[in-house]
C-alpha cells in the first residue's frame, strides 16, 4: 500500500517539476528552475519530516516526502546541468550553481527544520 501512496505522490511531483521547467526553461546560461525546485524541496522536506503537527497521517507524509518531493527535486538534472555549464566553459556559473545548490539546500533544510520546531 505504501508504494501506491509514493506512486501517486511521485506522479504529482513529476508533473509539478515539468510545469516549473516549462515556465523557467534552461537556456544554457543558468539553470534557475532546477535550483528553485531543489531549494524548495529541501525546505519542504525539512519541514515535513521534522513536523509532528503539520502532517500526522503516515501515508500522507510518505506520499508528500518520498513521492511528491522525491520526484519534484532532482540530483541527476543538477549533475547534468552542471556538466553542461562546464562543457560550455562557464566555470563561474558552474561554481555558483554548485555552491548555491549545496549550501542553499542545507540552509533551506535547516530553515524547514527550524520552522517545524517553532510550529510544534
Secondary structure, DSSP 8 states (H G I E B T S, - for coil): -HHHHHHHHHHHHHHHHHHHHHHS---SS--HHHHHHHHHHHHHHHHHHH-SSS---HHHHHIIIIIIIHHHS-HHHHHHHHHHHHHTT-HHHHHHHHHHHHHHHHHHHHHHHHHHHHH-
